Amino acid sequence: MVGLLLALASAAPAAIWPGEIDAYRQKTAGPADTSVLPELWKEYGFAEGETATYANGAKQLTATAWRFAESTGPMAAFYWQAPAGGTPIPLMKNGLAAKGVTLAAVGNYLVKFEGSYRPSASEIGFWVERFPGYTNRALPALPIYLPEGATSRRYITGPQGIAAFLPDLPVKTAAFEFGTEILVARYPTPSGELRVAVAGFANHAMARQQLPAFQQFAGEHAKRSGALVIVALPPVPADAAVVLDKLKYDSVVEYSDTVPTKMPNIAGLVLGSFRLVGALILVGLGSGGSVALFLFLRQRRRESGVSLDAMTRLNLD
């Protein structure tokens, strides 16, 4: 019986959210919702999650955290869950704030705040850095190749993503055994909406090998650029080249959000500044006093008839 209780205790998920967030106090906590496309969450590397409710008088706050195996999962889930009409959070690569909702991917966590509480990048980083199992590693470079102006993005790491976001592409064409990752984006153009799929491979040889399969799927609208295969998905607007010509391979490394995670200690900074200024004043006074004392003694000796400049001669003949 004791062994069973220990096993159940070890299997229970660890608490993620703290008892208080600023002036909000936690009321309830439970598992985060992954009921919509649960296999896709799993494919993204979802490990555990928690939703907590808070209250500050009449103000309510719901905070949800999803922890993933590594940083690609939160980024992919962020693209998928991004609130409509959201505006970027300053100092964050993957953070959006909309009416009543703030969503951000930091390290291996995706977090969402629902309510009137609007945390800044530093506040989000402050909480996430203290979550259990937090890590922060390099992100895939694939999103860097996309031009600005996409109205939506979806990140695909396996068959579940294909089924959800690109069902017309055969899974075997993607060749996930090569570690392929695909980014699908939508762009508005004067001639209509352009859908672009960019498949990223580990090296040029893999992309070259898989290009014929993508050309069999999309014909002349599939091309290779370095380790990328770029596909304009039908129907392709006449002015698609405006976007497609900006998609080119380059060797880059992208890093996950490293937002300020500790609130600045203003009082400490001011006190430290005063200490530094005080130390400099003492050093200046000491140096000036030493020079003044030397000059004073020199003048006294001159007045007494003793020359400080007299040369001492040693008669050694």
C-alpha positions in Angstrom: 0.0 0.0 0.0 2.8 2.4 0.9 4.6 1.6 -2.4 1.4 2.3 -4.3 1.0 5.7 -2.6 4.6 6.5 -3.4 4.2 5.5 -7.0 1.1 7.7 -7.3 2.8 10.6 -5.7 5.8 10.3 -8.0 3.5 10.2 -11.0 1.6 13.3 -10.0 2.6 16.4 -12.0 4.6 19.0 -10.2 3.0 22.4 -9.5 4.0 25.0 -12.0 2.3 28.2 -11.1 3.2 30.0 -7.8 0.6 30.8 -5.1 0.7 34.5 -6.0 1.2 36.6 -9.1 1.7 40.2 -8.1 -1.5 41.0 -6.2 -3.4 38.0 -7.5 -3.8 35.0 -5.2 -4.3 31.5 -6.5 -7.7 29.9 -6.0 -7.6 26.7 -8.1 -5.1 24.7 -10.1 -5.5 21.7 -12.5 -4.1 20.1 -15.7 -3.8 22.3 -18.8 -6.2 21.6 -21.6 -4.8 19.6 -24.6 -8.1 18.0 -25.7 -8.1 19.6 -29.1 -5.8 17.6 -31.4 -4.1 15.8 -28.5 -1.8 13.8 -30.8 -0.5 17.0 -32.3 0.4 18.3 -28.8 2.2 15.0 -28.2 4.1 15.3 -31.6 5.3 18.8 -30.5 6.8 17.2 -27.4 4.2 18.2 -24.8 5.2 16.9 -21.3 2.9 18.5 -18.7 0.8 21.5 -18.1 -1.1 23.4 -15.5 -4.0 25.9 -15.5 -4.4 28.1 -12.4 -7.1 30.6 -11.5 -6.3 33.7 -9.5 -8.2 36.6 -7.9 -7.4 40.1 -6.9 -10.6 41.5 -5.4 -13.1 41.5 -8.3 -10.3 41.0 -10.9 -9.9 37.4 -12.2 -6.9 35.8 -13.9 -6.4 32.4 -15.6 -2.8 31.4 -16.2 -1.9 28.3 -18.3 1.5 26.8 -18.8 2.5 24.0 -21.2 5.9 22.4 -20.8 7.6 20.7 -23.8 10.7 18.6 -24.2 12.6 21.4 -25.9 12.1 24.9 -27.4 10.8 24.0 -30.8 7.5 22.7 -29.3 6.4 25.9 -27.6 7.3 27.9 -30.8 5.2 25.5 -32.9 2.3 25.6 -30.5 2.6 29.4 -30.3 2.0 29.7 -34.0 -1.0 27.4 -33.8 -2.6 29.1 -30.7 -1.7 32.7 -31.6 -4.7 35.0 -30.8 -6.3 36.8 -33.7 -5.5 40.5 -33.9 -2.7 40.2 -31.4 0.1 42.7 -31.2 3.8 41.7 -30.6 5.1 42.0 -27.1 8.2 44.2 -27.1 11.5 42.4 -26.6 10.0 39.0 -27.4 10.4 36.8 -30.5 7.3 34.8 -29.9 4.8 36.9 -27.8 1.4 38.4 -28.6 -1.0 40.4 -26.6 -4.7 40.7 -27.6 -7.8 41.8 -25.8 -7.9 39.8 -22.6 -5.2 37.3 -23.8 -1.4 37.3 -23.6 0.4 34.3 -25.2 4.2 33.8 -25.2 6.7 31.0 -25.9 9.8 31.2 -23.7 12.4 28.4 -23.6 10.5 25.1 -23.4 7.3 26.7 -22.1 4.2 28.1 -23.7 2.3 30.4 -21.3 -1.1 32.1 -21.6 -2.6 34.8 -19.4 -6.4 35.4 -19.7 -7.9 38.5 -17.9 -7.0 42.1 -17.3 -3.4 41.3 -16.2 -1.0 42.3 -19.1 2.5 41.1 -18.2 5.6 42.6 -19.9 8.4 40.5 -21.4 10.5 40.8 -18.2 7.5 39.8 -16.0 6.8 36.7 -18.2 10.5 35.8 -18.1 10.6 36.3 -14.4 7.8 33.6 -13.8 8.8 31.2 -16.5 12.5 31.0 -15.4 11.3 29.7 -12.1 9.0 26.9 -13.5 10.1 23.3 -12.9 12.1 21.8 -15.7 12.7 25.1 -17.5 15.4 25.0 -20.2 16.3 27.5 -23.0 18.0 26.2 -26.1 18.4 27.2 -29.7 15.3 27.5 -31.9 15.2 26.2 -35.5 16.3 28.7 -38.1 13.5 28.0 -40.5 11.2 30.9 -39.4 14.0 33.4 -40.2 13.7 32.6 -43.9 10.1 33.8 -44.1 9.5 37.4 -45.3 7.6 39.8 -43.2 3.9 40.1 -43.7 2.6 36.6 -43.0 -1.0 36.6 -41.7 -0.6 33.1 -40.2 2.1 30.5 -39.6 1.9 26.8 -38.8 4.9 24.7 -37.9 5.0 21.0 -38.9 7.3 18.4 -37.3 5.5 15.2 -38.2 2.5 13.4 -39.7 0.0 14.9 -37.2 1.0 18.4 -38.3 0.6 17.4 -42.0 -2.9 16.1 -41.2 -3.8 19.3 -39.3 -2.3 22.0 -41.5 -1.2 20.6 -44.9 -3.4 17.6 -45.6 -3.0 17.7 -49.4 0.8 17.0 -49.0 1.7 13.2 -48.9 3.5 12.4 -45.7 6.1 10.4 -47.6 7.0 13.6 -49.6 7.9 15.4 -46.4 10.4 12.6 -45.5 10.3 13.1 -41.8 12.9 10.3 -41.4 15.4 13.0 -42.4 14.3 15.2 -39.6 12.3 17.5 -41.9 10.5 20.4 -40.5 7.9 22.4 -42.5 6.7 26.0 -42.0 3.4 26.9 -43.7 2.6 30.6 -44.1 -0.1 32.7 -45.7 0.5 36.1 -47.4 -2.0 38.5 -48.9 -1.1 39.8 -52.4 -3.1 42.1 -54.8 -4.0 39.0 -56.9 -5.1 36.8 -53.9 -3.8 34.9 -51.0 -0.5 33.0 -51.3 0.2 29.9 -49.3 3.8 28.9 -49.0 5.3 25.8 -47.5 9.0 25.8 -46.7 10.6 22.4 -45.9 13.9 22.6 -44.0 16.5 19.8 -44.2 19.7 19.1 -42.3 21.9 19.7 -45.4 21.8 20.5 -49.1 22.1 16.9 -50.2 18.9 15.8 -48.4 17.0 18.8 -49.9 18.3 17.9 -53.4 17.3 14.3 -53.0 13.8 15.2 -51.9 13.1 18.0 -54.4 11.7 15.6 -57.1 9.0 14.4 -54.7 7.9 18.0 -54.0 8.0 18.7 -57.7 5.8 15.7 -58.4 3.4 17.3 -55.8 3.6 20.9 -56.9 5.3 20.9 -60.4 7.1 24.1 -61.3 6.0 25.7 -58.1 8.5 23.7 -56.1 12.1 24.8 -56.0 15.3 24.3 -53.9 17.4 26.9 -52.3 20.3 25.4 -50.3 18.9 23.1 -47.6 15.3 24.4 -48.2 12.6 23.2 -50.6 10.1 26.1 -51.2 6.6 25.3 -52.5 3.9 27.7 -53.6 0.7 25.9 -52.8 -2.1 26.1 -55.4 -3.9 28.2 -56.3 -0.9 30.4 -56.9 -1.6 34.1 -57.5 0.0 35.8 -60.5 2.2 38.0 -58.3 3.5 35.3 -56.0 7.1 36.1 -57.1 7.0 39.2 -54.9 7.0 36.9 -51.9 8.8 33.9 -53.2 11.9 35.8 -54.5 12.6 36.8 -50.9 12.8 33.2 -49.7 16.5 32.2 -49.9 18.7 29.9 -47.9 21.4 31.3 -45.6 23.3 29.8 -42.7 21.9 31.3 -39.6 21.3 30.2 -36.0 18.2 31.4 -34.1 17.9 31.5 -30.3 14.9 31.2 -28.1 13.7 34.2 -26.2 16.1 35.4 -23.5 14.1 38.2 -22.0 15.1 39.9 -18.8 14.0 37.5 -16.1 14.9 39.4 -12.9 13.2 42.6 -11.9 15.8 45.4 -11.5 16.8 46.5 -8.0 16.6 50.3 -8.4 17.5 51.0 -4.7 20.5 48.8 -4.9 21.7 50.5 -8.1 21.3 53.9 -6.5 23.1 52.9 -3.3 25.9 51.3 -5.3 26.3 54.5 -7.3 26.6 56.6 -4.1 29.2 54.1 -2.8 31.3 54.4 -5.9 31.1 58.2 -5.9 32.0 58.3 -2.2 35.0 56.0 -2.8 36.2 58.2 -5.7 35.9 61.3 -3.5 37.9 59.7 -0.7 40.6 58.7 -3.2 40.7 62.2 -4.6 40.9 63.8 -1.1 43.6 61.5 -0.1 45.7 62.2 -3.2 45.2 65.9 -2.9 46.0 65.9 0.8 49.3 64.1 0.2 50.4 66.6 -2.5 49.4 69.5 -0.3 51.4 68.1 2.7 54.5 67.6 0.5 54.3 71.1 -0.8 53.8 72.5 2.7 56.9 70.6 4.1 58.9 71.8 1.1 58.1 75.4 1.7 58.9 75.1 5.4 62.4 73.7 4.7 63.1 76.5 2.3 62.1 79.1 4.9 64.4 77.4 7.4 67.4 77.7 5.0 67.5 74.0 4.1 67.5 73.4 0.4 65.7 70.4 -0.8 67.6 70.7 -4.1 71.1 70.5 -2.6 73.2 67.7 -3.9 75.1 65.6 -1.3 78.7 65.0 -2.3 80.7 62.1 -1.1 84.5 62.8 -1.0 85.9 59.4 -1.5 89.5 60.5 -2.6 
